[in-house]
Amino acid sequence: MSLTAEPETRFGPAPEPVGALVDEPAGGTSPSVYETGRLVTLAPWLPGHGERVAWLLDRQRPDGGWGAAGGYAIVPTLSAVEALLTDLRRGGPAPLPAAAAHRGLAFLAAALRAETPPDLPATDLIVPALLAAVDRLLDAPAGPPPGLADWAGRPRLPLPAGLDPTRLTRVRGLLAAGRPVPEKLAHALEVAGELAYRAPGVRPSASGAVGASPAATAAWLGRPEPGPALDYLRAVARSGPVPCASPITVFERAWVLAVLVRAGVPVRVPERVLTGLRAAVGASGAATAPGLPADADTTSVVLYALARLGRSPGVGALAGYDTGRHFCTWPGEDGASLTTNAHVLDALGEHPSRPGVTAARRRVTDWLVGRQESDGRWEDRWHASAYYATYAVLLALADHAPDGAARTAVERGVGWLLATQRPDGSWGRWRGTAEETAYAVLALAGAGRAGDARIGAALARGRALLSDLDGRDGGPALWHDKDLYRPTLIVRAAVLAASGHTGRGSAHPEATMIRIA
């Protein structure tokens, strides 16, 4: 019961499982430094505590930080440092954690002045909360934790430019008054500190998770009291480190199927997977995970995948996200997402005759075209790489708005992809990766002009390199949550689709037959 490649693929001599959509319904995603650090602080009683501390120590960079480059290091480094300081205060083993915390603090003292955290979910809550916690640990009446005496009396770590604690104060004020917080904030409930314990209006989902988050669940649970929340934590933390979000069943299945069917890869999908996706779509759409509100991004990808597989429920569930100019990811969203709107255009494009769809498609198309960068790429708030956003927008425009200004935008986007291919044939923001190379290959194959020799050469070089890159087991985390993460099965599906793709709606003769059963 797994997603497998049949027959032999270019990735190795034996068929390799991509993942297990049925046997592992919670989904596969990379562990998070941020979330693991929160469990070290919030749930030292949870089995695997020592493994989580050791994992954090092993993930520290030579410069003292944790996580990716630039501002992406701020949230994971704050979490890891605060967790190590807390563990030291409890009497945990001192030499290695103290040295790691010391180097982490030195890193933060410089980074918080030089870098701005990127637009990740709840960053404006997480950073002030963790800075305050670190300050309390260093300024305690008993002095700093063991091994950190030289940090006594030092200036407090600064809040990065552009952030302030106002929203955090507001959230904590709601909880202190016994009032429920908005549903989407349950995913980051841990920022409330002690006020998160049994917070009013917050309840675990059927899986036992609060806000689909190990950290939020641990903060809500507070202590090892038997029940679904404790069962969830024990299951998700059984290997030590934990992801930012689990379960991700609907998100994973929708994205995997959408990537594969769009690329023309033959798929066999069991009835229970289709039934489960269809059931996930309610009046307000589908949620990424239990305990989170429905959103337009997940809803539109589910609707697109179901439509392509002959099970469309229509697009009525998207109506509540229409702002009149574009579609919001959820009502009240700060900012707007280009990839959400690209996915909405995909879903709408599968129903061209529905009332109002033509006008909505035109508005979304114009909005996407108007947000193209001067060099031809698109950037988005849900992924660190412009290659993901550019892939999503290019294919949506090419498939559903092929004329006029949209065609010009597509050609400019294709030009950017051609111009940024690395000398070895890969694509990538920080280095060449299989994930980003797959997006570039899929975008060029689906949106480029047929017969263009430059595109053909770029595709050949990109596909040839995919087998040498990190698409199977490794690669950087590039997707945005509270910390960067890697949805392993979704990435693997993109790499498989790109490795066998020869053009829109067709598959390479050697393309894998994907079985989801």
VOTIRO-371450 format. One record per residue (C-alpha): x negated, y, z negated; residue in three letters. Coordinates in steps of 0.02 Angstrom, whole numbers, padded with zeros to 5 digits, always signed. Layout:
<sites>
XYZALA
...
</sites>
This chain:
<sites>
+00000+00000+00000MET
-00128+00127+00053SER
-00164+00245+00194LEU
-00293+00151+00295THR
-00385+00170+00458ALA
-00358+00028+00580GLU
-00458-00029+00677PRO
-00642+00009+00645GLU
-00680+00195+00637THR
-00837+00294+00671ARG
-00859+00319+00482PHE
-00925+00146+00450GLY
-00918-00036+00497PRO
-00764-00075+00395ALA
-00593+00009+00386PRO
-00596+00139+00249GLU
-00445+00183+00143PRO
-00403+00368+00152VAL
-00301+00362-00006GLY
-00149+00282-00081ALA
+00011+00379-00054LEU
+00114+00243-00135VAL
-00001+00152-00256ASP
-00067+00317-00325GLU
+00086+00430-00319PRO
+00008+00561-00431ALA
-00111+00603-00288GLY
-00298+00624-00276GLY
-00390+00784-00319THR
-00563+00832-00380SER
-00597+00865-00565PRO
-00603+01045-00624SER
-00733+01126-00734VAL
-00604+01252-00794TYR
-00471+01124-00838GLU
-00596+01002-00915THR
-00667+01140-01023GLY
-00493+01181-01086ARG
-00465+01000-01137LEU
-00630+01000-01233VAL
-00565+01149-01332THR
-00382+01103-01347LEU
-00384+00913-01365ALA
-00544+00848-01447PRO
-00436+00704-01513TRP
-00401+00643-01336LEU
-00502+00487-01285PRO
-00648+00532-01173GLY
-00696+00693-01264HIS
-00881+00650-01264GLY
-00874+00607-01080GLU
-00796+00776-01042ARG
-00932+00869-01137VAL
-01066+00769-01047ALA
-00982+00801-00879TRP
-00983+00988-00911LEU
-01167+00984-00956LEU
-01206+00885-00799ASP
-01114+01011-00688ARG
-01207+01166-00746GLN
-01305+01252-00607ARG
-01490+01295-00624PRO
-01444+01479-00642ASP
-01334+01442-00794GLY
-01166+01457-00708GLY
-01034+01330-00659TRP
-00930+01319-00502GLY
-00951+01394-00330ALA
-01044+01549-00273ALA
-01009+01730-00317GLY
-00851+01775-00410GLY
-00790+01595-00400TYR
-00911+01553-00542ALA
-00831+01668-00670ILE
-00679+01567-00724VAL
-00764+01395-00732PRO
-00916+01467-00821THR
-00810+01556-00951LEU
-00713+01396-00981SER
-00868+01288-00997ALA
-00957+01411-01112VAL
-00806+01433-01225GLU
-00783+01244-01233ALA
-00964+01213-01280LEU
-00961+01351-01412LEU
-00802+01278-01486THR
-00875+01103-01489ASP
-01032+01169-01575LEU
-00925+01258-01704ARG
-00839+01092-01741ARG
-01007+01010-01773GLY
-01035+00929-01604GLY
-01212+00881-01548PRO
-01310+01043-01543ALA
-01471+01047-01438PRO
-01408+01018-01261LEU
-01239+01105-01278PRO
-01319+01253-01368ALA
-01449+01275-01232ALA
-01317+01259-01096ALA
-01204+01385-01184ALA
-01350+01505-01204HIS
-01390+01497-01018ARG
-01206+01513-00976GLY
-01188+01670-01081LEU
-01340+01747-00998ALA
-01265+01707-00829PHE
-01098+01786-00877LEU
-01178+01944-00946ALA
-01243+01980-00771ALA
-01104+01904-00665ALA
-00960+01993-00752LEU
-01039+02160-00706ARG
-01088+02114-00529ALA
-00945+02004-00468GLU
-00757+02015-00452THR
-00657+01855-00476PRO
-00564+01806-00317PRO
-00375+01799-00305ASP
-00345+01633-00391LEU
-00185+01591-00486PRO
-00180+01664-00662ALA
-00356+01738-00655THR
-00290+01900-00730ASP
-00229+01798-00880LEU
-00371+01673-00894ILE
-00519+01791-00892VAL
-00459+01907-01032PRO
-00403+01758-01136ALA
-00571+01669-01122LEU
-00673+01827-01149LEU
-00578+01859-01310ALA
-00605+01678-01365ALA
-00793+01688-01331VAL
-00803+01851-01428ASP
-00715+01772-01578ARG
-00836+01626-01578LEU
-00991+01736-01567LEU
-00929+01867-01692ASP
-00860+01748-01824ALA
-00898+01795-02005PRO
-01004+01637-02021ALA
-01107+01693-01872GLY
-01119+01618-01697PRO
-01112+01429-01673PRO
-01272+01329-01705PRO
-01411+01370-01584GLY
-01336+01539-01533LEU
-01400+01649-01675ALA
-01485+01770-01554ASP
-01314+01816-01484TRP
-01258+01891-01649ALA
-01226+02076-01635GLY
-01250+02082-01445ARG
-01130+02188-01341PRO
-00971+02099-01294ARG
-00958+02021-01123LEU
-00872+02147-01008PRO
-00706+02125-00922LEU
-00737+02124-00733PRO
-00685+02277-00634ALA
-00503+02271-00582GLY
-00444+02161-00726LEU
-00360+02214-00887ASP
-00272+02118-01027PRO
-00103+02202-01003THR
-00014+02054-00922ARG
-00087+01931-01048LEU
-00025+02042-01190THR
+00147+02045-01110ARG
+00154+01854-01091VAL
+00099+01827-01270ARG
+00226+01956-01328GLY
+00366+01859-01244LEU
+00314+01699-01331LEU
+00290+01783-01499ALA
+00468+01849-01485ALA
+00533+01674-01451GLY
+00577+01715-01271ARG
+00537+01598-01126PRO
+00405+01643-00997VAL
+00436+01634-00809PRO
+00431+01455-00745GLU
+00276+01480-00638LYS
+00174+01533-00792LEU
+00194+01361-00869ALA
+00049+01305-00758HIS
-00067+01419-00859ALA
+00019+01407-01028LEU
-00148+01378-01115GLU
-00187+01566-01101VAL
-00059+01594-01239ALA
-00170+01513-01370GLY
-00076+01453-01524GLU
+00084+01529-01456LEU
+00087+01393-01323ALA
+00131+01260-01452TYR
+00308+01202-01415ARG
+00338+01366-01324ALA
+00522+01410-01305PRO
+00596+01361-01138GLY
+00446+01253-01091VAL
+00471+01066-01081ARG
+00370+00925-01004PRO
+00428+00858-00836SER
+00475+00676-00810ALA
+00290+00636-00791SER
+00255+00713-00962GLY
+00160+00860-00889ALA
+00189+01042-00931VAL
+00169+01146-00775GLY
+00080+00999-00690ALA
-00075+01050-00790SER
-00177+00949-00915PRO
-00231+01110-01003ALA
-00055+01179-01014ALA
+00009+01012-01077THR
-00126+01002-01211ALA
-00088+01180-01267ALA
+00099+01144-01277TRP
+00073+00978-01367LEU
-00051+01048-01493GLY
-00087+00884-01580ARG
-00081+00698-01535PRO
+00104+00673-01565GLU
+00175+00518-01476PRO
+00283+00552-01326GLY
+00278+00582-01137PRO
+00157+00729-01149ALA
+00028+00627-01243LEU
+00052+00482-01123ASP
+00022+00599-00977TYR
-00137+00669-01053LEU
-00206+00497-01091ARG
-00172+00441-00912ALA
-00242+00594-00825VAL
-00396+00603-00937ALA
-00437+00417-00939ARG
-00598+00445-00838SER
-00653+00598-00936GLY
-00642+00756-00829PRO
-00472+00813-00766VAL
-00401+00907-00615PRO
-00311+01074-00618CYS
-00148+00996-00561ALA
-00073+00823-00573SER
+00039+00748-00509PRO
+00036+00820-00332ILE
+00142+00688-00246THR
+00251+00799-00136VAL
+00110+00917-00090PHE
-00008+00776-00044GLU
+00117+00676+00058ARG
+00182+00827+00153ALA
+00011+00894+00201TRP
-00060+00724+00249VAL
+00088+00683+00361LEU
+00094+00858+00437ALA
-00092+00853+00482VAL
-00082+00681+00560LEU
+00077+00700+00661VAL
+00025+00870+00726ARG
-00139+00798+00788ALA
-00049+00659+00879GLY
-00114+00521+00768VAL
+00010+00375+00768PRO
+00082+00350+00594VAL
+00194+00217+00518ARG
+00282+00287+00365VAL
+00383+00179+00245PRO
+00561+00227+00211GLU
+00528+00264+00027ARG
+00400+00398+00070VAL
+00520+00484+00189LEU
+00663+00466+00066THR
+00556+00539-00073GLY
+00506+00690+00030LEU
+00685+00720+00083ARG
+00744+00709-00098ALA
+00612+00837-00150ALA
+00701+00972-00050VAL
+00833+01055-00156GLY
+00937+01210-00127ALA
+00786+01320-00163SER
+00662+01208-00074GLY
+00525+01092-00136ALA
+00400+01114-00277ALA
+00215+01072-00263THR
+00226+00973-00424ALA
+00353+00935-00563PRO
+00363+01078-00686GLY
+00324+01209-00556LEU
+00453+01315-00465PRO
+00495+01277-00284ALA
+00392+01379-00161ASP
+00400+01422+00023ALA
+00230+01346+00063ASP
+00269+01169+00003THR
+00448+01184+00066THR
+00396+01231+00242SER
+00265+01093+00258VAL
+00389+00963+00194VAL
+00519+01026+00318LEU
+00395+01025+00462TYR
+00334+00848+00424ALA
+00511+00782+00406LEU
+00565+00865+00568ALA
+00420+00790+00663ARG
+00463+00619+00590LEU
+00647+00632+00637GLY
+00717+00666+00462ARG
+00744+00853+00464SER
+00860+00927+00331PRO
+00859+01095+00422GLY
+00777+01256+00365VAL
+00912+01329+00252GLY
+00804+01306+00098ALA
+00685+01440+00163LEU
+00816+01578+00164ALA
+00781+01633-00015GLY
+00599+01673+00026TYR
+00635+01791+00171ASP
+00585+01969+00123THR
+00643+02044+00288GLY
+00464+02065+00350ARG
+00381+01902+00302HIS
+00411+01755+00185PHE
+00351+01759+00005CYS
+00276+01603-00074THR
+00398+01628-00218TRP
+00511+01774-00267PRO
+00414+01909-00357GLY
+00247+01855-00284GLU
+00103+01977-00304ASP
+00034+01997-00128GLY
+00075+01880+00015ALA
+00004+01722+00094SER
-00038+01704+00277LEU
-00043+01515+00272THR
+00128+01509+00189THR
+00195+01612+00334ASN
+00105+01505+00462ALA
+00186+01351+00386HIS
+00355+01439+00385VAL
+00332+01475+00571LEU
+00295+01290+00598ASP
+00455+01240+00509ALA
+00562+01369+00597LEU
+00486+01319+00764GLY
+00558+01145+00747GLU
+00734+01221+00745HIS
+00735+01353+00883PRO
+00924+01347+00909SER
+00973+01375+00727ARG
+01061+01543+00694PRO
+00938+01677+00641GLY
+00784+01573+00679VAL
+00731+01669+00834THR
+00730+01836+00742ALA
+00639+01761+00592ALA
+00507+01683+00703ARG
+00478+01849+00789ARG
+00457+01940+00623ARG
+00337+01810+00553VAL
+00238+01809+00715THR
+00219+01997+00715ASP
+00169+01995+00531TRP
+00036+01863+00559LEU
-00034+01949+00714VAL
-00044+02113+00619GLY
-00151+02034+00483ARG
-00287+01964+00594GLN
-00460+02025+00545GLU
-00561+02131+00666SER
-00675+01986+00711ASP
-00528+01870+00752GLY
-00515+01765+00594ARG
-00380+01756+00461TRP
-00409+01747+00272GLU
-00288+01684+00140ASP
-00261+01673-00047ARG
-00242+01483-00057TRP
-00411+01430+00013HIS
-00589+01493-00002ALA
-00627+01466+00183SER
-00563+01571+00327ALA
-00571+01413+00433TYR
-00419+01342+00344TYR
-00316+01501+00364ALA
-00371+01524+00545THR
-00328+01344+00586TYR
-00154+01361+00509ALA
-00113+01526+00594VAL
-00188+01482+00763LEU
-00089+01322+00780LEU
+00073+01403+00721ALA
+00055+01545+00846LEU
-00001+01432+00988ALA
+00143+01310+00962ASP
+00285+01429+00921HIS
+00238+01602+00988ALA
+00130+01571+01141PRO
+00155+01735+01235ASP
+00112+01920+01226GLY
+00019+01990+01076ALA
+00020+01819+00993ALA
-00076+01743+01139ARG
-00203+01883+01129THR
-00223+01851+00942ALA
-00245+01665+00975VAL
-00382+01699+01102GLU
-00471+01814+00979ARG
-00458+01679+00845GLY
-00528+01549+00964VAL
-00669+01669+01004GLY
-00712+01686+00820TRP
-00719+01497+00801LEU
-00835+01481+00950LEU
-00946+01622+00886ALA
-00965+01550+00711THR
-01007+01369+00751GLN
-01172+01328+00667ARG
-01323+01271+00767PRO
-01297+01091+00709ASP
-01117+01092+00774GLY
-01029+01115+00606SER
-00925+01255+00533TRP
-00920+01318+00354GLY
-00916+01469+00240ARG
-01066+01427+00132TRP
-01132+01278+00230ARG
-01068+01161+00362GLY
-00935+01044+00290THR
-00828+00905+00362ALA
-00669+00990+00299GLU
-00703+01157+00382GLU
-00772+01074+00538THR
-00611+00973+00550ALA
-00505+01131+00540TYR
-00608+01215+00676ALA
-00598+01061+00789VAL
-00410+01045+00765LEU
-00383+01231+00797ALA
-00489+01234+00954LEU
-00409+01075+01021ALA
-00233+01135+00987GLY
-00246+01321+01026ALA
-00388+01336+01153GLY
-00360+01346+01339ARG
-00370+01177+01425ALA
-00523+01157+01535GLY
-00626+01293+01451ASP
-00804+01228+01458ALA
-00857+01322+01301ARG
-00717+01244+01201ILE
-00756+01071+01268GLY
-00939+01088+01219ALA
-00896+01154+01045ALA
-00774+01012+01016LEU
-00898+00881+01071ALA
-01032+00949+00953ARG
-00910+00965+00809GLY
-00837+00791+00825ARG
-01008+00713+00844ALA
-01060+00789+00678LEU
-00907+00740+00577LEU
-00975+00567+00540SER
-01133+00644+00465ASP
-01046+00765+00351LEU
-00961+00747+00184ASP
-00782+00709+00230GLY
-00773+00537+00155ARG
-00817+00556-00028ASP
-00896+00725-00063GLY
-00899+00903-00003GLY
-00863+01065-00093PRO
-00700+01111-00177ALA
-00622+01249-00071LEU
-00437+01254-00117TRP
-00372+01386-00238HIS
-00295+01343-00406ASP
-00351+01406-00575LYS
-00519+01337-00518ASP
-00572+01280-00345LEU
-00518+01101-00307TYR
-00523+00973-00168ARG
-00365+00874-00125PRO
-00463+00723-00068THR
-00331+00633+00035LEU
-00275+00791+00125ILE
-00454+00832+00172VAL
-00486+00655+00228ARG
-00330+00658+00337ALA
-00390+00817+00422ALA
-00560+00739+00456VAL
-00481+00582+00527LEU
-00364+00684+00636ALA
-00505+00792+00702ALA
-00621+00647+00738SER
-00497+00569+00859GLY
-00408+00720+00930HIS
-00420+00763+01114THR
-00280+00888+01135GLY
-00110+00938+01074ARG
+00005+00789+01054GLY
-00122+00658+01108SER
-00250+00548+01026ALA
-00422+00486+01075HIS
-00423+00306+01136PRO
-00526+00264+00982GLU
-00409+00359+00866ALA
-00360+00270+00709THR
-00188+00198+00684MET
-00134+00263+00515ILE
-00030+00149+00409ARG
+00059+00217+00256ILE
+00136+00064+00179ALA
</sites>
